[in-house]
Amino acid sequence: MKRRNLAECCGRLWTALLLLLLTAGCSAELSRPLRPTLPAGAISLYLQPLPQEAHRLTFSIDELVAVTLDGREIPLLLATDSLSGDDRIGRQQRLAQVSLPPGRYLGIALRITRASLQGEEGTTDLLPPTEPLRIEHPFVVAENQADTLLLSLSGERLITDGVLFTPRFSLWQAERMLTTFKGFVSDSEAGSLTIFNKRTALVTDSVHIGKSPQDLVLDQRRGWLYVALAKEDAVVVLEINSGEILGRVRLRFGDEPTELALTASGDTLLALNSGNDSVSLIDTAALFERGRIRLTSTPAELFVGRDESRAYVSQSDSSVLSLLDLSGGGRVLSSRVLDQVPGRGAVSPDGQRIYLLSDYSPDLLVVNASSLGTERKIHVGHGARDLLLDETSGLLYIAKEDGEIAVVDPRSLTAIDFFTLPGPVRRLSIDREENALFALMPQNGSLAKINLVSKRVLSQLDVGSGSRDLAVMGER
């Protein structure tokens, strides 16, 4: 009897101690100070191309602030402080990209402390304005939204009395652009899309899209843009004309979609899930995942041709190329281990062959689309990172990490041309309307527009080092 009472007492004691520990743990958790979070909106500030009158002029912006409605000044981190007229005539410059507290703002203010003019007899130091210049243009910062402000320098009376630098700036926001002129760049660091005018090669706007946007795919028939959000395990749909998010396809936890591909009809969107080694088949009419294909190893790249029922996945860690059947819920139709590590790929217009880059080989693989066997190899050099098939000309454009672009004619099994860009290229896109090539160079934080006939760089625009992918209306 006594033993039973003793056991009951011990049981009650342990229960009381356990409750005490749990209570203490909860109290400690509840009393832990929480970090205050301030909702913010993103603002990008771009200096428009300088006027011709800025030739041989150099000046420095040493302070840049946003001015609130009540007169408070919030510093903006400058992307550059020295501006050369000769470098910036005809080229836009991103001055800042920051998060600001939501609210109404009067405009911005900037201070110029140094200015000089290069002449025939040498450099002349100019006297800059003694006070900060306030440029008024009311704008609103909204929570979890992105916007773009454009700053212009007037060419009139830049220098007065021979030594006084007297600049006049204006601040504004771009008007709505024609849908057919739009181009997009995803910025994984900023969580936004940069919108640019493909004709003028100028950034005009930005859209907050979500966490870590990666691959972009255009459905030009519907006027939609699909964006893979790796850190949200989702794909969002942007209506191109209005810039509004139409819908969201939620995938499974840990999917981390990075690559997208759209079938020729636009009925099925494929998402390559690098986190779960799978491919999601998404019905674009209803925006839901209708099927999922499991892969045997980590996928690297995803690409499709004109055949609605087929897609291809390269798996670099196992050197495997897989052919997917997209009918029904989808399945792996066949796989083959290649003698080289497969990377980016493209399907020939007739669907008979696959052109495949290899991470560790100087050769472009030409693979049979049905048997997945290698038919031939084309030497293009080491460091190939992206390839683009121009179905109009039948030529392949291959971007390499040293900035070189190789132009390959698959019919002659050789590279027929080369030209070099100012930095490593991550993505390529061709605009059929202007016969221009767009090349994304994240290391330089820029996007270049190249004439496909002369191979001359027509213009460059600043898009940021976090840039991942690009899409251009009218691309082929």
C-alpha positions as CSV (number, residue, x, y, z in Angstrom):
1,M,0.0,0.0,0.0
2,K,2.8,2.4,1.0
3,R,4.7,1.5,-2.2
4,R,1.6,2.3,-4.3
5,N,1.2,5.7,-2.5
6,L,4.9,6.4,-3.0
7,A,4.6,5.6,-6.7
8,E,1.5,7.9,-7.0
9,C,3.3,10.7,-5.3
10,C,6.3,10.4,-7.5
11,G,4.0,10.3,-10.6
12,R,2.3,13.5,-9.5
13,L,5.7,15.1,-8.8
14,W,7.0,14.3,-12.3
15,T,3.8,15.6,-13.8
16,A,4.0,18.8,-11.9
17,L,7.7,19.3,-12.9
18,L,6.8,18.6,-16.6
19,L,4.0,21.1,-16.6
20,L,6.3,23.7,-15.0
21,L,9.0,23.1,-17.6
22,L,6.5,23.4,-20.4
23,T,5.0,26.6,-18.9
24,A,8.4,28.1,-18.5
25,G,9.3,27.2,-22.1
26,C,6.1,28.8,-23.4
27,S,6.7,31.9,-21.2
28,A,10.2,32.3,-22.4
29,E,9.0,32.0,-26.0
30,L,6.3,34.5,-25.5
31,S,8.5,37.0,-23.7
32,R,11.2,36.8,-26.3
33,P,11.5,40.2,-27.9
34,L,10.3,40.2,-31.5
35,R,12.3,42.1,-34.1
36,P,10.1,45.0,-35.5
37,T,9.4,44.5,-39.2
38,L,8.8,47.5,-41.4
39,P,6.8,46.8,-44.6
40,A,8.5,48.4,-47.5
41,G,8.2,49.0,-51.2
42,A,11.0,48.9,-53.8
43,I,12.1,51.9,-55.8
44,S,14.5,51.9,-58.7
45,L,15.9,55.2,-59.9
46,Y,17.4,55.5,-63.4
47,L,19.3,58.4,-64.9
48,Q,18.2,58.8,-68.5
49,P,20.8,59.0,-71.3
50,L,22.7,62.3,-71.0
51,P,22.2,64.9,-73.6
52,Q,24.8,65.6,-76.3
53,E,25.7,68.8,-74.5
54,A,27.2,66.7,-71.7
55,H,30.0,65.7,-74.1
56,R,33.4,65.8,-72.2
57,L,31.6,66.6,-68.9
58,T,32.1,64.6,-65.8
59,F,30.3,65.1,-62.4
60,S,29.8,63.3,-59.2
61,I,26.5,62.8,-57.2
62,D,27.7,62.3,-53.6
63,E,24.4,62.4,-51.8
64,L,21.0,61.2,-52.9
65,V,17.9,61.2,-50.7
66,A,14.1,60.6,-51.0
67,V,12.0,63.4,-49.5
68,T,8.8,62.5,-47.7
69,L,5.7,64.5,-47.6
70,D,6.6,65.9,-44.2
71,G,10.1,66.9,-45.3
72,R,12.1,64.0,-43.9
73,E,15.0,62.8,-46.0
74,I,15.7,59.1,-46.4
75,P,19.2,58.3,-47.9
76,L,19.3,56.2,-51.1
77,L,22.3,54.0,-51.6
78,L,24.1,55.1,-54.8
79,A,25.0,52.5,-57.4
80,T,27.6,55.0,-58.8
81,D,29.0,58.4,-57.8
82,S,30.9,59.5,-60.9
83,L,29.2,60.1,-64.2
84,S,30.9,60.7,-67.5
85,G,29.0,62.4,-70.3
86,D,30.9,60.5,-73.0
87,D,30.0,57.2,-71.5
88,R,26.4,58.0,-70.7
89,I,25.2,59.8,-73.9
90,G,22.8,57.3,-75.3
91,R,22.9,54.9,-72.3
92,Q,20.7,54.8,-69.2
93,Q,22.3,54.5,-65.7
94,R,20.7,52.9,-62.6
95,L,21.5,55.2,-59.7
96,A,19.7,53.3,-56.9
97,Q,17.5,50.4,-56.1
98,V,16.2,50.5,-52.5
99,S,13.4,49.6,-50.2
100,L,11.5,52.6,-48.8
101,P,8.8,52.9,-46.1
102,P,5.3,53.0,-47.6
103,G,3.9,56.5,-48.0
104,R,3.8,59.7,-50.0
105,Y,6.9,61.4,-51.2
106,L,7.6,64.9,-52.6
107,G,10.5,63.8,-54.8
108,I,14.3,63.5,-54.4
109,A,17.3,65.7,-53.6
110,L,20.9,65.3,-54.7
111,R,24.2,67.0,-54.0
112,I,26.9,67.5,-56.6
113,T,30.3,68.2,-55.1
114,R,32.6,67.7,-58.1
115,A,32.4,68.6,-61.8
116,S,34.9,69.0,-64.6
117,L,35.1,69.6,-68.3
118,Q,37.7,68.1,-70.6
119,G,39.0,70.6,-73.2
120,E,41.7,70.8,-75.8
121,E,44.1,72.3,-73.3
122,G,43.3,69.9,-70.5
123,T,40.7,69.5,-67.7
124,T,38.9,72.5,-66.2
125,D,37.4,72.1,-62.7
126,L,33.9,73.6,-62.6
127,L,32.1,75.1,-59.6
128,P,29.2,72.8,-58.7
129,P,25.9,74.1,-57.0
130,T,26.5,75.1,-53.4
131,E,23.2,73.7,-52.2
132,P,21.6,70.3,-52.7
133,L,19.2,70.2,-55.8
134,R,15.6,69.3,-54.9
135,I,13.7,67.7,-57.8
136,E,10.0,67.5,-57.1
137,H,7.7,64.9,-58.5
138,P,5.2,63.4,-56.1
139,F,5.2,59.6,-55.9
140,V,3.7,56.9,-53.7
141,V,5.6,53.9,-52.3
142,A,3.2,51.0,-51.7
143,E,3.8,48.0,-49.4
144,N,5.2,45.0,-51.3
145,Q,5.2,46.9,-54.6
146,A,7.9,48.0,-57.0
147,D,8.1,51.1,-59.0
148,T,10.6,53.0,-61.2
149,L,11.5,56.7,-61.3
150,L,13.3,58.3,-64.2
151,L,15.7,61.2,-63.8
152,S,16.6,63.4,-66.7
153,L,19.3,66.1,-67.1
154,S,18.4,69.0,-69.4
155,G,21.0,70.0,-72.0
156,E,20.3,73.7,-71.6
157,R,22.8,76.0,-69.9
158,L,24.8,73.2,-68.3
159,I,27.8,75.6,-67.9
160,T,27.4,79.3,-67.3
161,D,30.0,82.0,-67.0
162,G,32.6,79.5,-68.2
163,V,33.1,77.8,-64.8
164,L,29.7,77.4,-63.2
165,F,28.1,73.9,-63.4
166,T,24.3,74.7,-63.4
167,P,22.4,71.4,-64.0
168,R,18.6,71.2,-64.2
169,F,17.0,67.8,-63.5
170,S,13.5,66.6,-63.9
171,L,11.9,63.5,-62.2
172,W,9.1,61.5,-63.8
173,Q,7.6,58.1,-64.4
174,A,7.2,56.4,-67.7
175,E,3.7,56.3,-69.3
176,R,2.2,53.0,-70.2
177,M,4.1,51.3,-73.0
178,L,2.7,49.3,-75.9
179,T,2.6,45.6,-75.1
180,T,4.5,44.7,-78.2
181,F,7.4,46.8,-77.1
182,K,7.9,45.1,-73.7
183,G,10.8,43.0,-72.5
184,F,11.3,41.5,-69.0
185,V,14.2,40.5,-66.8
186,S,13.8,38.5,-63.6
187,D,15.8,39.7,-60.6
188,S,16.2,36.9,-58.0
189,E,17.8,39.2,-55.4
190,A,15.2,42.0,-55.6
191,G,12.2,39.7,-56.1
192,S,11.0,41.8,-59.0
193,L,10.7,42.0,-62.8
194,T,12.5,44.7,-64.6
195,I,10.5,45.9,-67.6
196,F,12.2,47.6,-70.5
197,N,11.4,49.0,-73.9
198,K,13.0,46.7,-76.5
199,R,13.0,49.4,-79.1
200,T,14.8,52.1,-77.1
201,A,16.6,49.6,-74.8
202,L,15.5,51.7,-71.8
203,V,14.2,50.5,-68.4
204,T,10.7,51.9,-67.9
205,D,9.2,50.1,-64.9
206,S,9.4,47.2,-62.4
207,V,7.0,44.8,-60.8
208,H,7.2,43.1,-57.4
209,I,6.7,39.4,-58.2
210,G,7.8,37.3,-55.2
211,K,10.7,35.5,-53.7
212,S,13.6,34.5,-56.0
213,P,12.1,34.7,-59.5
214,Q,14.0,32.5,-61.9
215,D,12.9,31.3,-65.3
216,L,10.5,33.3,-67.5
217,V,8.2,31.9,-70.3
218,L,6.0,34.0,-72.6
219,D,2.6,33.0,-73.9
220,Q,2.3,35.6,-76.6
221,R,-1.0,34.3,-77.8
222,R,-2.6,34.9,-74.4
223,G,-0.5,37.9,-73.4
224,W,0.8,36.1,-70.3
225,L,4.2,35.8,-68.7
226,Y,4.9,32.8,-66.4
227,V,7.5,33.3,-63.6
228,A,9.1,30.5,-61.5
229,L,9.4,31.5,-57.9
230,A,12.0,29.1,-56.4
231,K,11.6,30.2,-52.7
232,E,7.8,30.2,-52.8
233,D,7.4,26.8,-54.5
234,A,5.1,28.4,-57.0
235,V,4.6,29.7,-60.5
236,V,2.9,33.0,-61.0
237,V,1.1,34.4,-64.1
238,L,1.5,38.0,-65.1
239,E,-0.9,39.8,-67.5
240,I,1.6,41.6,-69.7
241,N,-0.6,44.5,-70.8
242,S,-1.7,45.6,-67.3
243,G,1.3,44.3,-65.3
244,E,-1.0,42.6,-62.8
245,I,-0.7,39.1,-61.4
246,L,-3.5,37.0,-62.7
247,G,-3.0,33.8,-60.8
248,R,-0.6,31.5,-58.9
249,V,0.1,27.8,-59.2
250,R,1.1,26.4,-55.8
251,L,3.4,23.5,-56.0
252,R,4.6,21.1,-53.2
253,F,6.8,22.2,-50.3
254,G,10.4,22.1,-51.3
255,D,9.8,21.9,-55.1
256,E,11.9,25.0,-55.8
257,P,11.0,25.4,-59.5
258,T,13.8,27.0,-61.5
259,E,13.1,26.2,-65.2
260,L,10.0,26.5,-67.2
261,A,8.9,25.4,-70.7
262,L,5.6,25.9,-72.6
263,T,4.3,23.5,-75.2
264,A,3.7,24.9,-78.7
265,S,-0.1,25.2,-78.2
266,G,0.3,26.9,-74.8
267,D,-1.9,24.3,-73.1
268,T,0.7,22.8,-70.9
269,L,3.4,24.5,-68.8
270,L,6.2,22.4,-67.5
271,A,8.1,23.4,-64.3
272,L,11.4,21.8,-63.4
273,N,11.5,21.2,-59.7
274,S,15.2,21.2,-58.6
275,G,14.3,20.7,-55.0
276,N,12.3,17.5,-55.5
277,D,13.8,16.0,-58.7
278,S,10.5,16.2,-60.6
279,V,8.7,17.9,-63.4
280,S,5.2,19.4,-62.9
281,L,2.7,19.4,-65.7
282,I,0.5,22.5,-65.3
283,D,-2.8,23.0,-67.1
284,T,-2.7,26.6,-68.2
285,A,-6.4,27.0,-68.8
286,A,-7.2,26.1,-65.1
287,L,-3.8,26.9,-63.6
288,F,-3.4,23.7,-61.7
289,E,-0.9,20.8,-61.6
290,R,-2.5,18.0,-63.6
291,G,0.5,15.6,-63.3
292,R,4.0,15.1,-62.0
293,I,6.9,13.1,-63.4
294,R,9.5,11.8,-61.0
295,L,13.2,11.7,-62.1
296,T,16.0,9.5,-61.0
297,S,18.5,12.2,-60.3
298,T,18.7,16.0,-59.9
299,P,17.6,17.7,-63.1
300,A,19.5,20.5,-64.7
301,E,17.7,21.8,-67.8
302,L,14.2,21.4,-69.4
303,F,13.3,22.0,-73.1
304,V,10.6,21.2,-75.6
305,G,10.1,21.2,-79.3
306,R,6.9,21.4,-81.5
307,D,5.7,18.0,-80.5
308,E,3.0,18.5,-77.8
309,S,3.5,15.1,-76.3
310,R,7.3,15.3,-75.7
311,A,9.8,17.1,-73.5
312,Y,13.4,16.6,-72.6
313,V,15.3,16.8,-69.3
314,S,19.1,16.8,-68.8
315,Q,20.4,15.4,-65.5
316,S,23.9,16.6,-65.2
317,D,25.0,14.8,-62.0
318,S,24.2,11.4,-63.7
319,S,25.0,12.4,-67.3
320,V,21.5,11.3,-68.3
321,L,19.2,12.7,-70.9
322,S,15.5,11.8,-70.5
323,L,12.6,11.8,-72.9
324,L,9.3,12.6,-71.2
325,D,5.8,11.6,-72.3
326,L,3.4,14.5,-71.5
327,S,0.1,12.7,-72.1
328,G,-2.1,12.0,-69.1
329,G,-0.2,12.4,-65.8
330,G,3.1,12.2,-67.6
331,R,5.9,9.6,-67.4
332,V,9.6,9.1,-68.3
333,L,9.5,7.4,-71.8
334,S,13.2,6.6,-72.0
335,S,16.6,7.7,-70.6
336,R,20.1,7.4,-71.8
337,V,23.5,7.9,-70.2
338,L,25.6,10.1,-72.5
339,D,29.4,10.2,-72.7
340,Q,29.4,13.9,-71.8
341,V,27.6,15.8,-69.1
342,P,24.4,17.3,-70.7
343,G,23.3,20.9,-70.1
344,R,21.2,23.4,-72.0
345,G,19.4,22.0,-75.0
346,A,17.2,22.9,-78.0
347,V,15.1,20.8,-80.4
348,S,15.4,21.2,-84.1
349,P,12.4,22.6,-86.0
350,D,11.6,19.2,-87.5
351,G,11.8,17.5,-84.1
352,Q,14.4,15.0,-85.3
353,R,17.4,16.2,-83.4
354,I,18.5,17.7,-80.1
355,Y,21.4,20.2,-79.8
356,L,22.9,19.8,-76.4
357,L,25.6,21.8,-74.6
358,S,28.0,20.0,-72.2
359,D,29.5,21.6,-69.1
360,Y,32.9,20.0,-69.5
361,S,33.3,19.6,-73.2
362,P,34.2,21.9,-76.1
363,D,31.7,20.1,-78.3
364,L,28.1,20.7,-79.1
365,L,26.3,17.3,-79.1
366,V,23.8,16.5,-81.9
367,V,21.5,13.9,-80.4
368,N,18.8,11.8,-82.1
369,A,15.5,12.9,-80.6
370,S,14.0,9.4,-80.5
371,S,16.8,7.1,-79.5
372,L,18.7,9.8,-77.5
373,G,21.9,8.5,-79.1
374,T,24.7,11.0,-80.1
375,E,25.0,11.3,-83.9
376,R,27.8,13.8,-84.2
377,K,29.7,16.6,-82.4
378,I,30.4,20.2,-83.4
379,H,33.4,21.9,-81.9
380,V,32.4,25.3,-80.3
381,G,35.0,25.7,-77.5
382,H,34.9,25.4,-73.8
383,G,32.7,27.4,-71.4
384,A,29.3,27.2,-73.3
385,R,26.5,28.4,-71.0
386,D,23.5,29.0,-73.2
387,L,22.2,28.2,-76.6
388,L,19.4,29.6,-78.7
389,L,18.0,28.2,-81.9
390,D,16.8,30.7,-84.4
391,E,14.1,28.8,-86.3
392,T,13.9,31.4,-89.0
393,S,17.5,31.0,-90.1
394,G,18.2,27.6,-88.6
395,L,21.3,28.9,-86.9
396,L,22.4,28.3,-83.3
397,Y,23.7,31.1,-81.1
398,I,25.9,29.8,-78.3
399,A,26.9,32.0,-75.4
400,K,30.2,31.3,-73.6
401,E,31.5,32.4,-70.2
402,D,34.2,34.5,-71.7
403,G,31.6,36.7,-73.5
404,E,32.1,35.1,-76.9
405,I,29.0,34.2,-79.0
406,A,29.5,31.4,-81.5
407,V,27.1,31.2,-84.4
408,V,26.8,27.6,-85.5
409,D,25.2,26.2,-88.7
410,P,24.1,22.7,-87.8
411,R,23.8,21.8,-91.5
412,S,27.5,22.4,-92.1
413,L,28.5,21.0,-88.7
414,T,30.7,24.1,-88.0
415,A,30.7,27.5,-86.4
416,I,30.4,30.1,-89.1
417,D,30.9,33.2,-87.1
418,F,32.1,34.6,-83.7
419,F,31.7,37.9,-81.9
420,T,32.4,39.1,-78.4
421,L,30.3,40.9,-75.8
422,P,31.7,42.8,-72.7
423,G,30.9,40.1,-70.2
424,P,29.8,36.4,-69.6
425,V,26.3,35.8,-71.0
426,R,23.7,33.8,-69.1
427,R,20.6,34.1,-71.4
428,L,19.9,34.9,-75.0
429,S,16.7,36.0,-76.8
430,I,16.0,37.1,-80.4
431,D,13.5,39.7,-81.3
432,R,12.1,38.8,-84.8
433,E,10.6,42.3,-85.3
434,E,13.9,44.1,-85.2
435,N,16.2,41.1,-86.0
436,A,18.1,41.9,-82.8
437,L,19.8,39.6,-80.2
438,F,19.4,40.4,-76.5
439,A,22.1,39.0,-74.2
440,L,21.8,39.0,-70.4
441,M,25.1,39.5,-68.5
442,P,24.5,39.4,-64.8
443,Q,28.2,39.7,-63.9
444,N,28.2,43.1,-65.5
445,G,24.6,43.8,-64.3
446,S,23.6,44.6,-67.9
447,L,21.6,43.6,-70.9
448,A,23.0,44.1,-74.4
449,K,21.1,44.6,-77.6
450,I,23.0,43.4,-80.7
451,N,22.2,43.8,-84.4
452,L,22.2,40.3,-85.9
453,V,23.5,41.4,-89.3
454,S,26.4,43.6,-88.3
455,K,26.9,41.9,-84.9
456,R,27.3,45.4,-83.4
457,V,26.2,46.2,-79.9
458,L,23.4,48.8,-80.4
459,S,22.8,49.6,-76.7
460,Q,23.2,48.4,-73.1
461,L,21.0,48.9,-70.1
462,D,21.5,48.3,-66.4
463,V,19.4,45.4,-64.9
464,G,21.4,44.3,-61.8
465,S,23.6,41.5,-60.7
466,G,20.7,39.3,-59.5
467,S,19.3,38.9,-63.0
468,R,18.3,35.4,-63.9
469,D,16.3,35.2,-67.2
470,L,14.8,37.4,-69.9
471,A,11.9,37.4,-72.2
472,V,11.0,39.7,-75.1
473,M,7.7,40.2,-76.8
474,G,8.1,39.1,-80.4
475,E,10.9,36.7,-79.6
476,R,11.6,33.7,-81.7
